[in-house]
Amino acid sequence: MTDIKALLQSLGIKDVNPGACTGRWIESEGGKELTSFTPIDGSPIAKVVQADEAAYEQVVETAHEAFLTWRMMPAPKRGLIIRELGDALREHKEALGELVSLEMGKILSEGLGEVQEMIDMCDLAVGLSRQLFGLTMHSERARHRMYEQWHPLGIVGIITSFNFPVAVWAWNAAVAAVCGDTMVWKPSSSTPLTAIAVQHIVNEIMDRHGLTGVFNLVIGSGRVIGERMINDRRIPLVSFTGSIEMGRHVSEATARRLGRSILELGGNNGVIVMDDADQNLALRAILFAAAGTAGQRCTTLRRLFLQKGIAAQMTERLIKAYRSIPIGDPLDESTLMGPLVDEAAVQAYLGAIDLIKKQGGEILYGGKRIDRPGFYVEPTLVKAHPGMEIAREETFAPILYIFEIEDVEEAIALHNSVDQGLSSGIFTSNLYAAEKFLSHEGSDCGIANVNIGTSGAEIGGAFGGEKDTGGGREAGSDAWKAYMRRQTCTINWGHELPLAQGVHFDVEA
Ligand code: NAD
């Protein structure tokens, strides 16, 4: 049994916590109280006083001032500070991972995995701090040198979703910090305590270096604090992770002021299993991707395309496996599926089940709420047909639609026929099918895997999706470029002034 009081204490969380911080905690006199509940049984954990207008102003002002000095620290030195952050996260991994499970409801091994992702992100950023490369170009003009360089951008607004309450912050924060940016984080109102715990860990590191205002926190509703951030011209970049509906709004608001956004939005991810696939491999991958995190990952597997020859057998095996998924308290080590995040999520699940029946889907397994305190539902398998509108939407719950397909061509067409484009996979031992899936006429997603499910991306690759998923990329490859501004520089070290494109403009002077 977890001693919740001791856990919270070890992470600096009190019964009532201030919701704004620049390194120093700010009391918001006009801020409304927000209670954080655990989805494990719906009981309250602790309270936060949300940031009021004055606190928000103080945070953004401090972030701006801090930027002016932070950007002048050499990037490798900033990297050393991120290395310390990674070490501190290693020390707090158990406690923070447990708090993620308690507040968000994912199972403990996934809570710990999420903190590991933060650590991996710090490691990546440390290396990156010595690799913020620009290119050199050959000038067409004699004795001219041309190159590009990357400068820090300013304040990065980080707005995060509830389902990865700490990892998504790290994807952005570790990279933004080594790039020389400061940042303001607005976490989801469902998971404010994990954010407060992270801020305490960060404060400890920054205190050692006498720094404030690099990593900042403002807790408040999307309608109030979120709106302020996306419309704030002092924040040149907003990195937003959340639903497509909100992402569209964030994109419009930032574009209106010609600001930039990184959008990491919803998915409707598919896996194709061909007749020649290793069925055992596919089955294990499908189970984790579809039922893991109770279907609350952006990369959760929602649509399964089974080739005719194996469809009946795979479906049978899936039903059998679904029956044996241990559901319950996510902090209990034997549990593989925890609760949904809140009552609204349960209602969205039940609403989707209704629509599935109305639209001619057949519930093969599940479809019901589980009768116990908290927000537990049955993982659900649906025999689906391509005309079902509900299968085109992302219902943030463990519902898997199963389609039967003739061949890889039909599977890819059906797979690509939805608006979202995040993660995808194919299980096959056939070279043609695998390469076809990865080709220009294959999967249209940002992530495409062979003999791997849709969930559980590694740090190092650029993460993100196409179409309504928003086009953003984070966490690896050259994603860092979004956090900096590019400058092209041309230096004339000769005594002539030739103009580009051979233009003459000679005046006696
Ligand atoms: P959500 O859209 O409800 O909320 C996301 C964030 O937006 C929260 O912090 C919320 O407070 C904030 N917000 C709300 N109104 C706002 C406004 N007017 N202005 C600015 N911010 C506002 O999403 P959620 O339910 O927390 O998360 C689940 C969704 O996130 C799913 O669709 C999931 O697929 C997506 N997601 C995507 C990725 C990815 O990398 N593609 C990763 C995780 C989650």
Boltz pocket constraint, residues with backbone or C-beta under 6 A from the ligand:
constraints:
  - pocket:
      binder: B
      contacts: [[A, 159], [A, 160], [A, 161], [A, 162], [A, 163], [A, 164], [A, 186], [A, 187], [A, 188], [A, 189], [A, 220], [A, 221], [A, 222], [A, 223], [A, 225], [A, 226], [A, 227], [A, 230], [A, 241], [A, 242], [A, 243], [A, 244], [A, 246], [A, 247], [A, 249], [A, 250], [A, 263], [A, 264], [A, 265], [A, 266], [A, 267], [A, 297], [A, 298], [A, 299], [A, 394], [A, 396], [A, 422], [A, 464], [A, 465], [A, 469]]
      max_distance: 6.0
